[in-house]
Amino acid sequence: MLKIPFLALLVTAGFATVEPGARAEDRPIVLTQQDVRWQAAPADFPKGIEIAYVYGNVAQPGPFVIRVKMPAHAQIAPHTHNMDETLTVLAGHFTHYIGKSFTGAQAHELAAGGFVHLPRETPHALRTADASVIMEISGVGPFGMTYVNPGDDPSKAN
């Protein structure tokens, strides 16, 4: 199971000066598009995928929001999460599969504005076509990701 180590965007953007005993969530957070900081996704994601930590800490208990940017012709193999997940397409389009493999799975074409809710442990996968996609994912951490086929986990590649 993946537990992504990171400092939330609150910290990287300089909003970490929260009074002792106060929670960062107790302060308003307003981000412009320029405030969103993209970086390479953790090793459990295929190369070329970028992630932005928008709210919360995916490694800790509590709500979080991340954004994921997938390039054209990319895929994330079938996997599950240890918590409920919601996904909203912000830009682009891709195919979302529900099932333990790409073949035989329920395939859904999603474009900007598309939404998915997945109960915990629901196997699913994603594949982009000729264009990139940006999606926003939220849930209640800690976030974990387990590939249906352990050989698909990029962090385990030689």
N, C-alpha and C positions, 0 to 999 in steps of 0.2 A: 504494500500500500504506500502511496506517495504522500508524504507530508512535506509540502513545499516550504523550504526555508527562505524567508525573505523579510525585508522591512517594508511595511505597508507604505503606500504612497504618502500617507500622512507624515511619515518620518522623512522620506526622501524629499518631500516638497517643503520641509522645514516647519511643519505644523506640530512638531513633537514637543513643544514647550507647554505641556499640559501640567497643571498644578498637581502636586502629590495627592493621591487619592482620587483625583478626577479621572474620568474616562474620556478618551479622545472623541467617542461617540456623543458626548454631552455638549459638544461644540458644533455649530453649523459648519458644514463643508460645502464650498462652492468651487467647482473646477471648470475652467474653460477648456476647450479642446487643446489649447497650447499647454495647459497644466498636466495633461495626461502624459505620463512618462512610459514609453515603450522600451522593453528590453527583451533579450532572448528568453524564451520560455525555459523552464527547468528541463533537465535531461530526460524526464519521463515523457516529454512531448517530442514529436519529430522535429528535426532540424528545420529551420526556416520559420517556425512559428514564433510569434512574439506575444508578450503578455504585458498588461498594465494593471497594477494593483491600485484600484480606485478607492476602496473602503474596507476597513477591517483588516484582519490578519487571518489568512487562510489556514495557518498552522495552529491557531488557537480556537477555543470554543467561542462561538458568537457569530453574528452575521458578517458576511463579506460580499464584496462586488469586485469582480475582475473583468477585464476585457481581453479577448483573444483575437489575434490577427493571423489568419491563415493565408498563405500565398496561393496563387493559381496552381492547380494540379497537385494539391497537397491532400493528405488524409490522416485522420487519427483512427487507428484500428479499433475494432470492438473492445469496449472497456466498460467498467462499472464504477460507480462512486459509492462511498460509504454514507452518503447523506442525500436528501432530496436536492435536486438541481433545477434551476430555471435558467433558460437561455433565451435571449432576445437578439434577433439579427438587427444590427445597426446599419450595415452597409454591405452590398454585394449579395450574392446568392450561393447556395450550396445544397447538397443532398444530405439529409439526416436519416440515418438508418436505425431502426429499433430491432435488435436481434443479436444473436451471438456471432453472426458472420455477415459479410456484405451480401452474399447470395442467400435468397430466401427471407431476407429481412424486410420489414415494412419500410419502404423508401418514401420520404417526403421532401419535395422541393421547397425550399424556404428562401424568401427574399427579405429585403429590409422591412421590418415590422413583424416578421414571423416570430412565433413564440413556441417554446417547448417547455413542458414540465415533466420531469422524470422522477418517479419515486426512487428511493435508494435501491441500489443493486440492480437497476434496470440496465441490461446490456445495450449499448448503442455505439454508433460510429459516425464519422463525418467525412465528407469528401467534397473538395471544391473542383470546379471545372476550369474554364478559361480566365477566370478573374479571381481576385482576392476577396476575402470576406472579413468583416469585423463583427464580433458578437459580444454581448455582455452576459456574463454568467454570475448568478448569485445563489447563495445558499447559507447554511449555518455550519460553521467549521467545528472541528478541524476537517479540512478537505483531504480526501484520499482518492486515488485513482488506481484501479487494478485492471490490467489487460486480461481479456478472456483467454487469449493464447499468450502465455508468458514470453514466448519468442518474439512477439510484436512489440514488447516494451523497449523503446530506443535506449533507455538507460542501461539495459543488459547487453547491448550489442558489443561485440569485440572491438 
